[in-house]
Amino acid sequence: MRYISGNNERGLCAQGCGKGQCQLNVHDYLADLPDNQEATDLVEVQFKNTRKGYYRNDNHLPIAKGDIVAVEASPGHDIGIVTMTGRLVPLQMKKAYMKPGEEIRRIYRVARPADMEKYEEAKAREHSTMIQARQAAKDLGLEMKIGDVEYQGDGNKAIFYYIAEGRVDFRQLIKVLAELFHVRIEMKQIGVRQEAGRIGGFGPCGRELCCSTWIRSFQSVGTAAARFQDISLNPQKLAGQCAKLKCCMNYEVDQYIEAGRRLPSREITLYTMDGEYHVFKVDILSGMVTYSTDKRSAANLTTIPARRALDIIEMNRRGEKPDSLEEGGKSIPVKPVDLAAQDDLHRFDKKKKRKKSGRGGSGRESKGNDNAVAPAGKE
């Protein structure tokens, strides 16, 4: 697949790239196939933030990724952006865990100027509606937080996204909101991770939040994932912008668990002819184990492969002791390099010495401007 501009080939197909402002954007790597759009009439349509829906193009409209369309809603119609067509749409529906018997609505038409005017009017009321809804929930004493409001494209319906610790009886709130805004009200509870995905942002890695770019379903993250990866249990570093444990802690935990099975137990002590050794630290992925002669502090640290440690454990079980931890004899321990001790930390605050630039090529040095050399013939 190639992105072709004139006679230049630049790699990926431009048809599969979507608009930059869309969250959960997916690159359609099959977009340049000749019969991709004719393979299925299913279309993925995105609305505000991370809300997506799947519709049928029964009318066989010539639509492509990035087109704004009017789709069937209950009641009326909604306005969204086409984010994917073709063979990848059924795969995305499986990823979204859509039920087999769930009704798939259809696309009405490409959005007209009159549709866009109603759409813009409805979107302009969302912020003020959210503020009033928060005040109404506060007046009723409900333990909930309304995080966002989304109007339908025709302005006949509004979705209120809220966060709550437990169940909330918002029947009275719905009556109050219906009287205030004269639209159909739908309350939708979301979690803090979903709220972070809807708001968006950047993580400490410097990239956009995973919940805002590609994660569709959220799995629970526990502190066991940090322990398996030998990460310090610091809540400030392990928590994301949603105040929950970072989702990325689950990405590599299976690999760490598999690599940890090939390492010796941390509780086993190694016995050699020159003393006892206790586990000080472990590099899980590289399979290297550092041992110390002191159980509680770093003393005579020696790093050996996990295979060598397992061999010594087997020898100790047979009642044997090797001469040393290292294979082939004892080696001189290498001290760790302390970068801070290599030079003075205040070296940048000191003034540099400048050589005297007088006649005759004198090699004298001058410090600063106070001891500057006088011109020739003067002292």
C-alpha positions as CSV (number, residue, x, y, z in Angstrom):
1,M,0.0,0.0,0.0
2,R,1.4,3.3,-1.0
3,Y,0.6,7.0,-0.6
4,I,1.1,8.4,-4.1
5,S,1.4,12.1,-4.7
6,G,2.3,12.8,-8.3
7,N,5.2,10.5,-9.1
8,N,6.4,10.2,-5.5
9,E,5.7,7.1,-3.4
10,R,5.6,7.8,0.4
11,G,4.5,4.6,2.0
12,L,0.9,4.4,3.3
13,C,-2.3,5.1,1.4
14,A,-3.8,8.5,2.0
15,Q,-7.3,7.3,1.7
16,G,-7.0,5.4,5.0
17,C,-6.0,8.4,7.0
18,G,-8.7,10.2,9.0
19,K,-9.2,13.7,10.4
20,G,-6.7,14.6,13.1
21,Q,-9.4,15.8,15.6
22,C,-11.2,12.4,15.7
23,Q,-10.5,10.3,18.8
24,L,-10.1,6.5,18.5
25,N,-8.9,7.1,15.0
26,V,-8.0,3.9,13.1
27,H,-5.9,3.7,9.9
28,D,-7.7,1.8,7.2
29,Y,-4.8,-0.1,5.7
30,L,-7.2,-1.8,3.1
31,A,-8.6,1.5,1.8
32,D,-6.6,1.4,-1.5
33,L,-8.0,-2.0,-2.5
34,P,-10.2,-1.7,-5.6
35,D,-13.3,-3.5,-4.2
36,N,-12.9,-2.5,-0.5
37,Q,-16.0,-0.4,-0.2
38,E,-18.1,-2.8,-2.2
39,A,-17.2,-5.7,0.1
40,T,-19.8,-4.6,2.8
41,D,-22.4,-1.9,3.3
42,L,-21.5,-1.4,6.9
43,V,-20.0,2.0,7.8
44,E,-18.4,3.3,11.0
45,V,-19.6,6.8,12.1
46,Q,-18.1,8.8,14.9
47,F,-19.9,11.5,16.9
48,K,-18.7,13.6,19.8
49,N,-15.4,12.5,21.4
50,T,-15.2,8.7,21.6
51,R,-18.8,7.8,20.8
52,K,-19.0,5.7,17.7
53,G,-21.8,3.8,15.9
54,Y,-22.2,1.3,13.0
55,Y,-24.7,1.8,10.3
56,R,-25.8,0.3,7.0
57,N,-25.5,2.2,3.7
58,D,-28.7,0.7,2.2
59,N,-29.0,3.5,-0.3
60,H,-25.5,2.8,-1.6
61,L,-24.4,6.4,-1.2
62,P,-21.0,7.3,-2.6
63,I,-19.5,8.2,0.8
64,A,-15.9,8.0,1.9
65,K,-13.9,8.5,5.1
66,G,-14.2,12.0,6.4
67,D,-17.7,12.7,5.0
68,I,-20.4,14.1,7.3
69,V,-23.6,12.1,7.1
70,A,-27.1,12.1,8.7
71,V,-27.9,8.8,10.3
72,E,-31.0,7.2,11.8
73,A,-31.6,7.9,15.5
74,S,-34.4,7.4,18.0
75,P,-36.1,9.8,17.5
76,G,-35.1,11.9,14.5
77,H,-31.6,11.8,13.0
78,D,-28.0,12.4,14.2
79,I,-25.0,13.9,12.5
80,G,-21.6,12.2,12.5
81,I,-18.3,11.8,10.6
82,V,-17.6,8.6,8.5
83,T,-14.4,7.1,10.0
84,M,-14.2,3.8,8.2
85,T,-15.7,1.8,5.3
86,G,-15.1,-1.6,3.8
87,R,-13.7,-4.8,5.2
88,L,-12.4,-3.5,8.5
89,V,-15.8,-2.4,9.7
90,P,-17.0,-5.9,10.7
91,L,-13.7,-6.4,12.6
92,Q,-14.2,-3.1,14.5
93,M,-17.8,-4.2,15.4
94,K,-16.4,-7.4,17.0
95,K,-13.9,-5.3,18.8
96,A,-16.7,-3.1,20.2
97,Y,-18.5,-6.3,21.5
98,M,-21.7,-5.6,19.6
99,K,-24.4,-8.2,20.3
100,P,-25.3,-10.5,17.4
101,G,-29.0,-9.6,17.4
102,E,-28.4,-5.8,17.9
103,E,-30.3,-3.6,15.4
104,I,-28.1,-1.8,12.9
105,R,-29.6,1.5,11.7
106,R,-29.1,3.1,8.4
107,I,-27.5,6.2,6.9
108,Y,-30.1,8.7,5.5
109,R,-28.0,11.0,3.4
110,V,-24.9,13.1,3.2
111,A,-25.4,16.1,5.5
112,R,-27.1,19.1,3.9
113,P,-26.5,22.8,4.8
114,A,-29.8,22.9,6.7
115,D,-28.7,19.8,8.7
116,M,-25.4,21.4,9.6
117,E,-27.1,24.6,10.8
118,K,-29.3,22.6,13.3
119,Y,-26.2,20.7,14.3
120,E,-24.2,23.8,15.1
121,E,-27.1,25.3,17.0
122,A,-27.4,22.2,19.1
123,K,-23.7,21.9,19.8
124,A,-23.6,25.6,20.9
125,R,-26.0,24.8,23.8
126,E,-24.0,21.9,25.2
127,H,-21.7,23.8,27.7
128,S,-24.5,25.9,29.2
129,T,-26.7,22.8,29.4
130,M,-24.0,20.9,31.4
131,I,-23.6,23.8,33.9
132,Q,-27.3,24.0,34.5
133,A,-27.6,20.2,34.8
134,R,-24.8,20.2,37.4
135,Q,-26.6,22.8,39.4
136,A,-29.9,20.9,39.2
137,A,-28.2,17.7,40.4
138,K,-26.7,19.6,43.3
139,D,-30.0,21.1,44.3
140,L,-31.5,17.6,44.4
141,G,-28.6,16.3,46.6
142,L,-27.6,13.6,44.1
143,E,-24.1,12.0,44.6
144,M,-23.1,12.2,40.9
145,K,-21.0,14.3,38.6
146,I,-22.2,15.3,35.2
147,G,-19.1,15.3,33.1
148,D,-20.4,16.0,29.6
149,V,-23.5,16.7,27.5
150,E,-24.0,15.7,23.9
151,Y,-26.9,16.9,21.8
152,Q,-28.2,14.9,19.0
153,G,-27.7,16.3,15.5
154,D,-31.3,17.5,15.1
155,G,-31.4,18.9,18.7
156,N,-34.3,16.7,19.8
157,K,-32.3,14.6,22.3
158,A,-29.5,15.2,24.8
159,I,-27.2,12.6,26.4
160,F,-25.9,13.4,29.9
161,Y,-22.7,11.5,30.8
162,Y,-22.3,11.2,34.5
163,I,-20.0,9.5,37.0
164,A,-21.2,8.1,40.3
165,E,-19.8,5.7,42.9
166,G,-23.0,3.7,43.2
167,R,-26.6,3.6,42.0
168,V,-28.3,7.0,41.6
169,D,-32.0,7.6,41.5
170,F,-32.2,10.3,38.9
171,R,-35.9,10.1,38.0
172,Q,-36.6,13.5,39.5
173,L,-33.6,14.9,37.8
174,I,-34.8,13.8,34.4
175,K,-38.1,15.6,35.0
176,V,-36.3,18.8,36.0
177,L,-34.0,18.6,32.9
178,A,-36.9,17.9,30.6
179,E,-38.7,21.0,31.8
180,L,-35.6,23.1,31.5
181,F,-34.4,22.1,28.0
182,H,-37.6,20.7,26.4
183,V,-35.7,17.8,24.8
184,R,-35.6,14.0,25.3
185,I,-33.2,13.1,28.1
186,E,-30.9,10.1,28.2
187,M,-28.6,9.5,31.2
188,K,-25.5,7.4,30.6
189,Q,-23.1,6.4,33.3
190,I,-19.4,6.2,32.5
191,G,-16.3,5.4,34.5
192,V,-13.3,7.7,35.3
193,R,-11.3,6.0,32.6
194,Q,-14.0,6.7,30.0
195,E,-14.2,10.3,31.1
196,A,-10.4,10.7,30.7
197,G,-10.8,9.3,27.2
198,R,-13.5,11.7,26.3
199,I,-11.6,14.7,27.6
200,G,-8.3,13.6,26.1
201,G,-4.8,14.7,27.0
202,F,-1.1,13.5,27.0
203,G,0.5,11.0,29.3
204,P,3.9,11.1,31.0
205,C,5.3,9.2,28.0
206,G,4.6,12.2,25.8
207,R,1.9,10.6,23.6
208,E,-1.8,11.0,23.6
209,L,-3.8,9.0,26.2
210,C,-4.4,5.4,25.1
211,C,-8.0,5.7,26.3
212,S,-8.4,8.6,23.9
213,T,-6.7,7.0,20.9
214,W,-7.4,3.3,20.6
215,I,-8.6,1.6,23.8
216,R,-12.3,0.6,23.4
217,S,-12.8,-1.7,26.4
218,F,-11.1,-1.2,29.8
219,Q,-9.7,-4.0,31.8
220,S,-9.1,-3.8,35.5
221,V,-5.5,-3.0,36.5
222,G,-4.1,-4.2,39.9
223,T,-1.0,-3.6,41.9
224,A,0.0,-7.2,41.1
225,A,1.0,-6.0,37.6
226,A,3.4,-3.5,39.2
227,R,4.9,-6.2,41.4
228,F,5.4,-8.7,38.5
229,Q,7.3,-5.9,36.6
230,D,9.4,-5.0,39.7
231,I,8.0,-1.4,39.7
232,S,8.1,0.7,42.8
233,L,4.6,0.9,44.3
234,N,4.4,4.7,44.2
235,P,0.8,5.8,43.8
236,Q,1.8,9.2,42.3
237,K,3.8,7.5,39.5
238,L,1.5,4.5,38.9
239,A,-1.7,6.6,38.6
240,G,-2.8,8.1,35.4
241,Q,-4.9,11.3,34.7
242,C,-8.0,9.4,35.8
243,A,-6.5,8.8,39.2
244,K,-6.6,5.1,38.5
245,L,-3.7,2.7,37.8
246,K,-2.3,3.3,34.3
247,C,-3.7,1.0,31.6
248,C,-0.3,0.6,30.1
249,M,0.8,-1.5,33.1
250,N,-1.1,-4.4,31.6
251,Y,0.7,-4.2,28.2
252,E,3.8,-6.1,29.1
253,V,2.8,-7.9,32.3
254,D,2.4,-11.3,30.5
255,Q,5.9,-11.1,29.1
256,Y,7.3,-10.3,32.6
257,I,5.4,-13.2,34.1
258,E,6.8,-15.6,31.5
259,A,10.3,-14.3,32.0
260,G,10.0,-14.4,35.8
261,R,9.3,-18.1,35.7
262,R,12.9,-18.7,34.4
263,L,14.4,-16.8,37.4
264,P,15.4,-18.3,40.8
265,S,13.2,-17.5,43.9
266,R,14.2,-14.4,45.8
267,E,13.9,-16.3,49.1
268,I,16.7,-18.9,48.2
269,T,20.2,-18.2,49.6
270,L,23.2,-19.3,47.6
271,Y,26.1,-21.0,49.4
272,T,29.6,-21.0,48.0
273,M,33.0,-21.7,49.5
274,D,33.6,-18.0,50.2
275,G,30.2,-17.2,51.9
276,E,26.5,-16.8,51.5
277,Y,24.7,-14.7,48.9
278,H,21.2,-13.2,49.0
279,V,19.2,-11.7,46.2
280,F,19.7,-7.9,46.0
281,K,17.9,-7.1,42.7
282,V,16.7,-8.8,39.6
283,D,16.7,-7.7,35.9
284,I,13.7,-9.7,34.8
285,L,13.9,-9.3,31.0
286,S,17.7,-9.7,30.7
287,G,17.7,-12.7,33.1
288,M,20.5,-11.3,35.3
289,V,20.4,-11.6,39.1
290,T,22.5,-9.5,41.5
291,Y,23.5,-11.0,44.8
292,S,24.8,-9.5,48.0
293,T,26.6,-11.0,51.0
294,D,24.5,-8.9,53.3
295,K,20.8,-9.8,53.5
296,R,19.7,-6.2,54.2
297,S,22.2,-4.0,52.3
298,A,24.4,-3.9,49.3
299,A,27.8,-5.6,50.1
300,N,30.1,-7.3,47.6
301,L,27.5,-7.2,44.9
302,T,27.9,-9.8,42.2
303,T,25.7,-10.1,39.1
304,I,25.3,-13.5,37.4
305,P,22.9,-15.0,34.8
306,A,19.8,-16.8,36.1
307,R,21.1,-20.0,34.6
308,R,24.2,-19.9,36.7
309,A,22.1,-19.2,39.9
310,L,19.9,-22.2,39.1
311,D,23.0,-24.4,38.7
312,I,24.3,-23.3,42.1
313,I,20.9,-24.0,43.7
314,E,21.0,-27.5,42.3
315,M,24.5,-28.0,43.6
316,N,23.5,-26.8,47.1
317,R,20.6,-29.3,47.1
318,R,23.2,-32.1,46.5
319,G,25.3,-30.7,49.4
320,E,28.0,-29.2,47.1
321,K,29.3,-25.7,47.1
322,P,31.1,-24.0,44.2
323,D,34.2,-21.9,44.7
324,S,32.5,-18.7,43.7
325,L,29.3,-17.4,42.1
326,E,31.0,-16.7,38.7
327,E,31.7,-19.4,36.3
328,G,35.4,-20.1,35.9
329,G,36.6,-18.6,39.2
330,K,36.3,-15.4,41.1
331,S,36.4,-12.0,39.3
332,I,37.1,-8.6,40.5
333,P,33.8,-6.8,41.2
334,V,33.2,-3.7,39.1
335,K,32.1,-0.6,41.0
336,P,29.1,1.2,39.6
337,V,29.8,4.4,37.8
338,D,28.6,7.5,39.7
339,L,28.1,10.2,37.2
340,A,27.5,12.8,39.8
341,A,30.9,12.2,41.4
342,Q,32.8,12.5,38.1
343,D,33.0,16.3,38.2
344,D,32.0,19.2,40.3
345,L,28.3,20.0,40.0
346,H,29.1,23.7,40.3
347,R,31.5,23.8,37.4
348,F,29.0,25.7,35.3
349,D,28.9,28.5,37.8
350,K,32.6,29.2,37.7
351,K,34.1,31.7,35.3
352,K,36.4,30.2,32.7
353,K,40.0,31.3,32.4
354,R,41.0,33.1,29.2
355,K,44.4,33.2,27.8
356,K,46.3,36.6,27.4
357,S,46.1,37.8,23.9
358,G,49.1,40.3,24.1
359,R,52.1,40.8,21.8
360,G,54.8,38.2,21.6
361,G,52.5,35.3,22.2
362,S,52.7,35.5,26.0
363,G,51.1,32.5,27.7
364,R,49.8,34.4,30.8
365,E,46.2,33.8,31.8
366,S,43.7,36.4,33.0
367,K,40.7,35.8,35.3
368,G,37.6,37.8,34.3
369,N,37.7,41.4,33.4
370,D,39.3,42.7,36.6
371,N,42.7,41.5,35.7
372,A,42.6,42.4,32.1
373,V,46.0,43.2,30.4
374,A,46.6,46.9,29.8
375,P,47.5,48.1,26.3
376,A,51.1,48.2,25.2
377,G,53.1,51.0,26.8
378,K,50.8,51.3,29.8
379,E,50.7,49.5,33.2
